[in-house]
Amino acid sequence: MNFVSIKNPKLNASFQQAVFTGLASDGSLFIPETLPHLAEAFLQKLSQQTLNSIADTVAKQFIHTIPEQALSAIVARALNFTIPLVQLEEHLFLLELFHGPTLAFKDVGARFLAEVLAHFLEQEGKRLTLIVATSGDTGSAVAHGFYQIPNVDVYVLYPSGRVSPLQEQQMATLGKNIHAIEIQGNFDACQALVKQALNDTELAQPLNLTTANSINLGRLIPQISYYGWAIAQWQRLQRNTKPIVVVPSGNFGNLTAAVYAKRMGIPIQQFIAATNANAVVPEFFASGKFTPRNSVATVSNAMDVGDPSNFPRLETVYQNDLALMRQEIKAVAVSDIETLSQIKATYQAQHYLLDPHTAVGVVAAKQDLKNSKNNFDYIIAATAHPAKFSEVIANAIGVAPEIPERLQQLINKPKQSVLLPADYTQLKNYLLAANHAKP
Ligand SMILES: *Cc1c(COP(=O)(O)O)cnc(C)c1O
C-alpha cells in the first residue's frame, strides 16, 4: 500500500519513505491511500485472537514492503507487554495502555517505529540520527523505544527545569545511543531548535537527520491494533453490545487510531474525544470554528496542545464534513477541578488510582452516561500510570502513589545530560562534533 499527502493525493510515498520523512514534501500529513477492511472470517473470531495476532494482522494490511516473518518479529518485539481491559464500575471499563517501559501508551508507537526503522537501516547499511523536542512523555517513550537499537542515535531536547524529575530520569539516564540535551529555555525553544536542525542541510545530510514525532505513521499504525484487542477482550466477557470508546486527547493521534479501527471493521459504537482546558476541538464541534492557539498548562500536561497536529488526518476520514464527524464523535472538555475530584472519588469508591489523563476520560464517560439514557458501556483509554504524575496525585488524594519497581530502578541512576543554551550554533557544533567522534 502507498501513503498519500492529505493536501495532494498525487503526492505518494511508500511506507518506508513515509516513516523516514515523517511529513510529505508539501508539509502535510501522510494518510493511507485507502483504509483496508479486515477479513470477515477474522472479525468473526476476534474474541479468539491475541494482542499480537491482531497487531500482526493490522500491520500486514498496511505494510507490504517488509517480509511477513520479519514484520511478525517486529510486532512481537514492540508489543512485549500486556494491555488488559479492566472493569472500573458499572458500564465503565479501562483499557490499561500503560504497562510498557515508560508507563504510557506512547511506548506502543515508539517501540514499533524503532523496530521498523532498524529493519530498513540494516537492509540499506545506513545510520540514522533522530532528534526530538519533548515536554516529557514523548521524549521518554522515544528514548526507551530506541535504546540500543542498532544504527540509530537519538538526541532528546528537553526544557531545563520544566519536566518532572521522573521524566528527566527516564530520558537522561540511559546513555549508549540515547543523548539527552537539557536546553536552557522552554519547550517552544526546544521545538524551534529541532526545526532549525532538520532544515539545515549542513547538519541534516551528514547525520541523516530525521524526527519521530506523533504524526509519524510508524507510530499510528500499531495503535490501531489495541482497539481491536480491547473489543476482543470485551467479547470474551460475553458482552454483545458495542461499547463507546473514550480517548483522552491532545494531538488526536490516539483517537485517529481508534477511528481507523472502526473503519476497518472493529465493532465500536461511537467515540468521545475528551480534552482538558485546551478545548480547541470541543469548541470546533460546538461552533464550527477551528481556532488553534497557544496551549495552557493543566494537570494533564501531556494533553496541553493548542494546535492538535493529527486532527487534519481525522477530518479526512469524514471527508472534512463536521456534520458527519459529529454523528460518530462527541467532544468534551474537562476542567482541572473535575479531573482532580474524579481521581479522589474513584480512589475512595473503587480503590483505583487514575492518572490525570485517564481521569479526564472517566469524567467525560460519566457525564455521557448520565446524560444519555441508553445505558451504553464505555471503554476508556487509560493512557498513563498514575506514578508518572505523583505530584498531581498527591494533590488530589493527599498521598503520593507507590512507584512501581521498574521506575524505582531508574531513580538512583546518574543523570548523563548535556546542558546547552537555547542557541542554534552551539547545538549544531555539539551535534557535528558528536557525530565526528563516532567510529
Ligand atoms: C500523549 C498523551 C495523550 C494524548 O494523546 P494524543 O494521541 O496526542 O491525543 C494522552 N495521555 C497521555 C498520558 C499522553 O502521554
The ligand as an SDF file (V2000), in Angstrom:
LIG
                    3D

 15 15  0  0  0  0  0  0  0  0999 V2000
    0.3620   11.9220   24.5560 C   0  0  0  0  0  0  0  0  0  0  0  0
   -0.6140   11.6090   25.6280 C   0  0  0  0  0  0  0  0  0  0  0  0
   -2.0090   11.7990   25.4500 C   0  0  0  0  0  0  0  0  0  0  0  0
   -2.5920   12.4140   24.1920 C   0  0  0  0  0  0  0  0  0  0  0  0
   -2.5470   11.5420   23.0960 O   0  0  0  0  0  0  0  0  0  0  0  0
   -2.7350   12.1190   21.5930 P   0  0  0  0  0  0  0  0  0  0  0  0
   -2.5380   10.9580   20.7100 O   0  0  0  0  0  0  0  0  0  0  0  0
   -1.6890   13.1880   21.4300 O   0  0  0  0  0  0  0  0  0  0  0  0
   -4.1120   12.6880   21.5300 O   0  0  0  0  0  0  0  0  0  0  0  0
   -2.8670   11.4190   26.4690 C   0  0  0  0  0  0  0  0  0  0  0  0
   -2.3900   10.9040   27.6250 N   0  0  0  0  0  0  0  0  0  0  0  0
   -1.0760   10.7050   27.8280 C   0  0  0  0  0  0  0  0  0  0  0  0
   -0.6330   10.1450   29.1270 C   0  0  0  0  0  0  0  0  0  0  0  0
   -0.1400   11.0380   26.8450 C   0  0  0  0  0  0  0  0  0  0  0  0
    1.1700   10.8510   27.0680 O   0  0  0  0  0  0  0  0  0  0  0  0
  1  2  1  0
  2  3  1  0
  2 14  2  0
  3  4  1  0
  3 10  2  0
  4  5  1  0
  5  6  1  0
  6  7  2  0
  6  8  1  0
  6  9  1  0
 10 11  1  0
 11 12  2  0
 12 13  1  0
 12 14  1  0
 14 15  1  0
M  END
$$$$
